[in-house]
Amino acid sequence: MPKFLKPGKVVIILQGRYAGKKAVIIKNYDEGTADRQYGYCTVAGIERYPLKVTRSMGVKKIARRSRIKPFIKVVNYNHVMPTRYGMELEKIKESLNLNMFKDPTQRAKSRKAIKSILQERYTAGKNKWFFSKLRF
């Protein structure tokens, strides 16, 4: 069976705190590692989506409603559902340190870096589906 859970693939988290949230795979481990002996991936997603913006709103209100709150997580393959969408990852991969899960300060820095990248993509109007809330 071909491997289709590759970096850049947009997935939906199915279990846990972020269930129902969209995320993008940053790094995948198909065979697992010594500490995690199952297939898993590192994902970056959106915990709080931007709100609807209308033309009549002021600049401050638009800026406030356009904020994004991201998350970074290690997720078992059994707890993600792939979508047909993909996302370019060059900037995200450069800004992330893959040892961030061992140190909380590194994790916070990575989250801030991802927030700025996602915010930039949202304001540019790219990947529109990724930034809209899942309705279910």
Biotite code that builds the C-alpha atoms (Angstrom):
import biotite.structure as struc

atoms = struc.array([
    struc.Atom([0.000, 0.000, 0.000], chain_id="A", res_id=1, res_name="MET", atom_name="CA", element="C"),
    struc.Atom([1.448, 3.412, -0.936], chain_id="A", res_id=2, res_name="PRO", atom_name="CA", element="C"),
    struc.Atom([2.286, 5.920, 1.779], chain_id="A", res_id=3, res_name="LYS", atom_name="CA", element="C"),
    struc.Atom([-0.046, 8.891, 1.421], chain_id="A", res_id=4, res_name="PHE", atom_name="CA", element="C"),
    struc.Atom([0.403, 10.583, 4.813], chain_id="A", res_id=5, res_name="LEU", atom_name="CA", element="C"),
    struc.Atom([3.287, 12.795, 3.747], chain_id="A", res_id=6, res_name="LYS", atom_name="CA", element="C"),
    struc.Atom([4.458, 16.205, 4.955], chain_id="A", res_id=7, res_name="PRO", atom_name="CA", element="C"),
    struc.Atom([2.172, 18.919, 3.623], chain_id="A", res_id=8, res_name="GLY", atom_name="CA", element="C"),
    struc.Atom([-0.990, 16.789, 3.706], chain_id="A", res_id=9, res_name="LYS", atom_name="CA", element="C"),
    struc.Atom([-3.908, 18.434, 5.521], chain_id="A", res_id=10, res_name="VAL", atom_name="CA", element="C"),
    struc.Atom([-5.563, 16.102, 8.042], chain_id="A", res_id=11, res_name="VAL", atom_name="CA", element="C"),
    struc.Atom([-8.426, 16.282, 10.524], chain_id="A", res_id=12, res_name="ILE", atom_name="CA", element="C"),
    struc.Atom([-7.692, 15.266, 14.117], chain_id="A", res_id=13, res_name="ILE", atom_name="CA", element="C"),
    struc.Atom([-10.222, 12.662, 15.276], chain_id="A", res_id=14, res_name="LEU", atom_name="CA", element="C"),
    struc.Atom([-9.431, 12.088, 18.959], chain_id="A", res_id=15, res_name="GLN", atom_name="CA", element="C"),
    struc.Atom([-8.501, 14.155, 21.977], chain_id="A", res_id=16, res_name="GLY", atom_name="CA", element="C"),
    struc.Atom([-8.487, 17.826, 22.810], chain_id="A", res_id=17, res_name="ARG", atom_name="CA", element="C"),
    struc.Atom([-8.165, 18.960, 19.203], chain_id="A", res_id=18, res_name="TYR", atom_name="CA", element="C"),
    struc.Atom([-10.766, 16.577, 17.737], chain_id="A", res_id=19, res_name="ALA", atom_name="CA", element="C"),
    struc.Atom([-12.435, 18.083, 14.683], chain_id="A", res_id=20, res_name="GLY", atom_name="CA", element="C"),
    struc.Atom([-9.611, 20.559, 14.064], chain_id="A", res_id=21, res_name="LYS", atom_name="CA", element="C"),
    struc.Atom([-7.639, 20.800, 10.847], chain_id="A", res_id=22, res_name="LYS", atom_name="CA", element="C"),
    struc.Atom([-3.886, 20.324, 10.891], chain_id="A", res_id=23, res_name="ALA", atom_name="CA", element="C"),
    struc.Atom([-1.044, 19.878, 8.438], chain_id="A", res_id=24, res_name="VAL", atom_name="CA", element="C"),
    struc.Atom([1.559, 17.105, 8.722], chain_id="A", res_id=25, res_name="ILE", atom_name="CA", element="C"),
    struc.Atom([5.037, 18.502, 9.342], chain_id="A", res_id=26, res_name="ILE", atom_name="CA", element="C"),
    struc.Atom([7.021, 15.282, 9.760], chain_id="A", res_id=27, res_name="LYS", atom_name="CA", element="C"),
    struc.Atom([5.875, 11.685, 9.596], chain_id="A", res_id=28, res_name="ASN", atom_name="CA", element="C"),
    struc.Atom([7.291, 8.510, 11.153], chain_id="A", res_id=29, res_name="TYR", atom_name="CA", element="C"),
    struc.Atom([5.703, 5.566, 9.330], chain_id="A", res_id=30, res_name="ASP", atom_name="CA", element="C"),
    struc.Atom([7.605, 2.868, 11.213], chain_id="A", res_id=31, res_name="GLU", atom_name="CA", element="C"),
    struc.Atom([7.660, 4.627, 14.583], chain_id="A", res_id=32, res_name="GLY", atom_name="CA", element="C"),
    struc.Atom([10.707, 5.168, 16.787], chain_id="A", res_id=33, res_name="THR", atom_name="CA", element="C"),
    struc.Atom([12.253, 3.557, 19.869], chain_id="A", res_id=34, res_name="ALA", atom_name="CA", element="C"),
    struc.Atom([10.079, 5.518, 22.293], chain_id="A", res_id=35, res_name="ASP", atom_name="CA", element="C"),
    struc.Atom([6.918, 5.357, 20.141], chain_id="A", res_id=36, res_name="ARG", atom_name="CA", element="C"),
    struc.Atom([6.582, 1.991, 18.409], chain_id="A", res_id=37, res_name="GLN", atom_name="CA", element="C"),
    struc.Atom([3.682, 2.926, 16.144], chain_id="A", res_id=38, res_name="TYR", atom_name="CA", element="C"),
    struc.Atom([3.208, 5.114, 13.095], chain_id="A", res_id=39, res_name="GLY", atom_name="CA", element="C"),
    struc.Atom([2.755, 8.745, 14.034], chain_id="A", res_id=40, res_name="TYR", atom_name="CA", element="C"),
    struc.Atom([3.265, 12.264, 12.763], chain_id="A", res_id=41, res_name="CYS", atom_name="CA", element="C"),
    struc.Atom([4.017, 15.756, 14.034], chain_id="A", res_id=42, res_name="THR", atom_name="CA", element="C"),
    struc.Atom([1.226, 18.147, 13.075], chain_id="A", res_id=43, res_name="VAL", atom_name="CA", element="C"),
    struc.Atom([0.615, 21.882, 13.282], chain_id="A", res_id=44, res_name="ALA", atom_name="CA", element="C"),
    struc.Atom([-2.989, 22.985, 13.273], chain_id="A", res_id=45, res_name="GLY", atom_name="CA", element="C"),
    struc.Atom([-5.477, 25.665, 14.194], chain_id="A", res_id=46, res_name="ILE", atom_name="CA", element="C"),
    struc.Atom([-7.002, 25.563, 17.671], chain_id="A", res_id=47, res_name="GLU", atom_name="CA", element="C"),
    struc.Atom([-9.042, 28.769, 17.242], chain_id="A", res_id=48, res_name="ARG", atom_name="CA", element="C"),
    struc.Atom([-10.123, 29.737, 13.735], chain_id="A", res_id=49, res_name="TYR", atom_name="CA", element="C"),
    struc.Atom([-10.445, 33.327, 12.488], chain_id="A", res_id=50, res_name="PRO", atom_name="CA", element="C"),
    struc.Atom([-13.959, 34.781, 12.676], chain_id="A", res_id=51, res_name="LEU", atom_name="CA", element="C"),
    struc.Atom([-16.059, 36.133, 9.822], chain_id="A", res_id=52, res_name="LYS", atom_name="CA", element="C"),
    struc.Atom([-15.107, 39.609, 8.624], chain_id="A", res_id=53, res_name="VAL", atom_name="CA", element="C"),
    struc.Atom([-17.394, 42.047, 6.786], chain_id="A", res_id=54, res_name="THR", atom_name="CA", element="C"),
    struc.Atom([-16.687, 45.194, 4.821], chain_id="A", res_id=55, res_name="ARG", atom_name="CA", element="C"),
    struc.Atom([-18.404, 47.476, 7.344], chain_id="A", res_id=56, res_name="SER", atom_name="CA", element="C"),
    struc.Atom([-15.988, 46.524, 10.165], chain_id="A", res_id=57, res_name="MET", atom_name="CA", element="C"),
    struc.Atom([-13.141, 48.799, 11.193], chain_id="A", res_id=58, res_name="GLY", atom_name="CA", element="C"),
    struc.Atom([-9.439, 48.024, 10.893], chain_id="A", res_id=59, res_name="VAL", atom_name="CA", element="C"),
    struc.Atom([-9.027, 47.181, 14.598], chain_id="A", res_id=60, res_name="LYS", atom_name="CA", element="C"),
    struc.Atom([-12.026, 44.860, 14.628], chain_id="A", res_id=61, res_name="LYS", atom_name="CA", element="C"),
    struc.Atom([-10.851, 43.079, 11.486], chain_id="A", res_id=62, res_name="ILE", atom_name="CA", element="C"),
    struc.Atom([-7.382, 42.592, 13.003], chain_id="A", res_id=63, res_name="ALA", atom_name="CA", element="C"),
    struc.Atom([-8.898, 41.197, 16.206], chain_id="A", res_id=64, res_name="ARG", atom_name="CA", element="C"),
    struc.Atom([-11.236, 38.813, 14.366], chain_id="A", res_id=65, res_name="ARG", atom_name="CA", element="C"),
    struc.Atom([-8.471, 37.595, 12.047], chain_id="A", res_id=66, res_name="SER", atom_name="CA", element="C"),
    struc.Atom([-6.317, 36.142, 14.828], chain_id="A", res_id=67, res_name="ARG", atom_name="CA", element="C"),
    struc.Atom([-5.353, 32.480, 14.757], chain_id="A", res_id=68, res_name="ILE", atom_name="CA", element="C"),
    struc.Atom([-4.376, 30.270, 17.683], chain_id="A", res_id=69, res_name="LYS", atom_name="CA", element="C"),
    struc.Atom([-2.201, 27.350, 16.517], chain_id="A", res_id=70, res_name="PRO", atom_name="CA", element="C"),
    struc.Atom([-1.202, 24.062, 18.124], chain_id="A", res_id=71, res_name="PHE", atom_name="CA", element="C"),
    struc.Atom([1.655, 21.610, 17.629], chain_id="A", res_id=72, res_name="ILE", atom_name="CA", element="C"),
    struc.Atom([1.154, 17.961, 18.482], chain_id="A", res_id=73, res_name="LYS", atom_name="CA", element="C"),
    struc.Atom([2.426, 14.426, 17.966], chain_id="A", res_id=74, res_name="VAL", atom_name="CA", element="C"),
    struc.Atom([-0.501, 12.293, 16.785], chain_id="A", res_id=75, res_name="VAL", atom_name="CA", element="C"),
    struc.Atom([-0.925, 8.567, 16.174], chain_id="A", res_id=76, res_name="ASN", atom_name="CA", element="C"),
    struc.Atom([-1.915, 7.722, 12.577], chain_id="A", res_id=77, res_name="TYR", atom_name="CA", element="C"),
    struc.Atom([-5.071, 6.064, 13.924], chain_id="A", res_id=78, res_name="ASN", atom_name="CA", element="C"),
    struc.Atom([-6.271, 9.458, 15.166], chain_id="A", res_id=79, res_name="HIS", atom_name="CA", element="C"),
    struc.Atom([-6.021, 11.439, 11.933], chain_id="A", res_id=80, res_name="VAL", atom_name="CA", element="C"),
    struc.Atom([-8.172, 11.479, 8.805], chain_id="A", res_id=81, res_name="MET", atom_name="CA", element="C"),
    struc.Atom([-6.426, 12.652, 5.623], chain_id="A", res_id=82, res_name="PRO", atom_name="CA", element="C"),
    struc.Atom([-8.106, 15.123, 3.286], chain_id="A", res_id=83, res_name="THR", atom_name="CA", element="C"),
    struc.Atom([-7.504, 15.773, -0.383], chain_id="A", res_id=84, res_name="ARG", atom_name="CA", element="C"),
    struc.Atom([-5.866, 19.108, 0.393], chain_id="A", res_id=85, res_name="TYR", atom_name="CA", element="C"),
    struc.Atom([-2.199, 19.920, 0.700], chain_id="A", res_id=86, res_name="GLY", atom_name="CA", element="C"),
    struc.Atom([-0.163, 22.871, 1.915], chain_id="A", res_id=87, res_name="MET", atom_name="CA", element="C"),
    struc.Atom([3.337, 24.168, 1.147], chain_id="A", res_id=88, res_name="GLU", atom_name="CA", element="C"),
    struc.Atom([5.620, 23.701, 4.147], chain_id="A", res_id=89, res_name="LEU", atom_name="CA", element="C"),
    struc.Atom([8.942, 25.366, 3.376], chain_id="A", res_id=90, res_name="GLU", atom_name="CA", element="C"),
    struc.Atom([8.613, 28.191, 5.918], chain_id="A", res_id=91, res_name="LYS", atom_name="CA", element="C"),
    struc.Atom([7.055, 25.989, 8.613], chain_id="A", res_id=92, res_name="ILE", atom_name="CA", element="C"),
    struc.Atom([9.822, 23.376, 8.380], chain_id="A", res_id=93, res_name="LYS", atom_name="CA", element="C"),
    struc.Atom([12.542, 26.030, 8.573], chain_id="A", res_id=94, res_name="GLU", atom_name="CA", element="C"),
    struc.Atom([11.067, 27.629, 11.694], chain_id="A", res_id=95, res_name="SER", atom_name="CA", element="C"),
    struc.Atom([10.539, 24.387, 13.618], chain_id="A", res_id=96, res_name="LEU", atom_name="CA", element="C"),
    struc.Atom([12.941, 22.486, 15.794], chain_id="A", res_id=97, res_name="ASN", atom_name="CA", element="C"),
    struc.Atom([11.917, 18.833, 15.901], chain_id="A", res_id=98, res_name="LEU", atom_name="CA", element="C"),
    struc.Atom([13.215, 18.455, 19.488], chain_id="A", res_id=99, res_name="ASN", atom_name="CA", element="C"),
    struc.Atom([10.624, 20.983, 20.669], chain_id="A", res_id=100, res_name="MET", atom_name="CA", element="C"),
    struc.Atom([8.564, 18.403, 22.566], chain_id="A", res_id=101, res_name="PHE", atom_name="CA", element="C"),
    struc.Atom([11.292, 17.858, 25.140], chain_id="A", res_id=102, res_name="LYS", atom_name="CA", element="C"),
    struc.Atom([11.563, 21.523, 26.182], chain_id="A", res_id=103, res_name="ASP", atom_name="CA", element="C"),
    struc.Atom([8.491, 23.736, 26.892], chain_id="A", res_id=104, res_name="PRO", atom_name="CA", element="C"),
    struc.Atom([10.275, 26.977, 25.946], chain_id="A", res_id=105, res_name="THR", atom_name="CA", element="C"),
    struc.Atom([11.214, 25.547, 22.545], chain_id="A", res_id=106, res_name="GLN", atom_name="CA", element="C"),
    struc.Atom([7.597, 24.504, 22.076], chain_id="A", res_id=107, res_name="ARG", atom_name="CA", element="C"),
    struc.Atom([6.359, 28.035, 22.826], chain_id="A", res_id=108, res_name="ALA", atom_name="CA", element="C"),
    struc.Atom([8.851, 29.518, 20.341], chain_id="A", res_id=109, res_name="LYS", atom_name="CA", element="C"),
    struc.Atom([7.756, 27.037, 17.682], chain_id="A", res_id=110, res_name="SER", atom_name="CA", element="C"),
    struc.Atom([4.094, 27.843, 18.311], chain_id="A", res_id=111, res_name="ARG", atom_name="CA", element="C"),
    struc.Atom([4.785, 31.584, 17.894], chain_id="A", res_id=112, res_name="LYS", atom_name="CA", element="C"),
    struc.Atom([6.686, 30.955, 14.667], chain_id="A", res_id=113, res_name="ALA", atom_name="CA", element="C"),
    struc.Atom([3.845, 28.834, 13.299], chain_id="A", res_id=114, res_name="ILE", atom_name="CA", element="C"),
    struc.Atom([1.312, 31.464, 14.339], chain_id="A", res_id=115, res_name="LYS", atom_name="CA", element="C"),
    struc.Atom([3.087, 34.159, 12.336], chain_id="A", res_id=116, res_name="SER", atom_name="CA", element="C"),
    struc.Atom([3.375, 31.902, 9.269], chain_id="A", res_id=117, res_name="ILE", atom_name="CA", element="C"),
    struc.Atom([-0.282, 30.834, 9.381], chain_id="A", res_id=118, res_name="LEU", atom_name="CA", element="C"),
    struc.Atom([-1.405, 34.427, 10.010], chain_id="A", res_id=119, res_name="GLN", atom_name="CA", element="C"),
    struc.Atom([0.569, 35.535, 6.962], chain_id="A", res_id=120, res_name="GLU", atom_name="CA", element="C"),
    struc.Atom([-1.011, 32.824, 4.794], chain_id="A", res_id=121, res_name="ARG", atom_name="CA", element="C"),
    struc.Atom([-4.496, 33.713, 6.030], chain_id="A", res_id=122, res_name="TYR", atom_name="CA", element="C"),
    struc.Atom([-4.132, 37.421, 5.263], chain_id="A", res_id=123, res_name="THR", atom_name="CA", element="C"),
    struc.Atom([-2.702, 36.582, 1.821], chain_id="A", res_id=124, res_name="ALA", atom_name="CA", element="C"),
    struc.Atom([-5.844, 34.541, 1.090], chain_id="A", res_id=125, res_name="GLY", atom_name="CA", element="C"),
    struc.Atom([-4.042, 31.233, 0.486], chain_id="A", res_id=126, res_name="LYS", atom_name="CA", element="C"),
    struc.Atom([-5.442, 27.833, 1.539], chain_id="A", res_id=127, res_name="ASN", atom_name="CA", element="C"),
    struc.Atom([-8.902, 29.285, 2.218], chain_id="A", res_id=128, res_name="LYS", atom_name="CA", element="C"),
    struc.Atom([-10.427, 25.919, 3.151], chain_id="A", res_id=129, res_name="TRP", atom_name="CA", element="C"),
    struc.Atom([-7.776, 25.284, 5.808], chain_id="A", res_id=130, res_name="PHE", atom_name="CA", element="C"),
    struc.Atom([-8.687, 28.479, 7.679], chain_id="A", res_id=131, res_name="PHE", atom_name="CA", element="C"),
    struc.Atom([-12.440, 27.876, 7.758], chain_id="A", res_id=132, res_name="SER", atom_name="CA", element="C"),
    struc.Atom([-14.046, 26.064, 10.664], chain_id="A", res_id=133, res_name="LYS", atom_name="CA", element="C"),
    struc.Atom([-15.319, 22.528, 10.055], chain_id="A", res_id=134, res_name="LEU", atom_name="CA", element="C"),
    struc.Atom([-19.096, 22.493, 10.276], chain_id="A", res_id=135, res_name="ARG", atom_name="CA", element="C"),
    struc.Atom([-20.444, 19.309, 11.854], chain_id="A", res_id=136, res_name="PHE", atom_name="CA", element="C"),
])
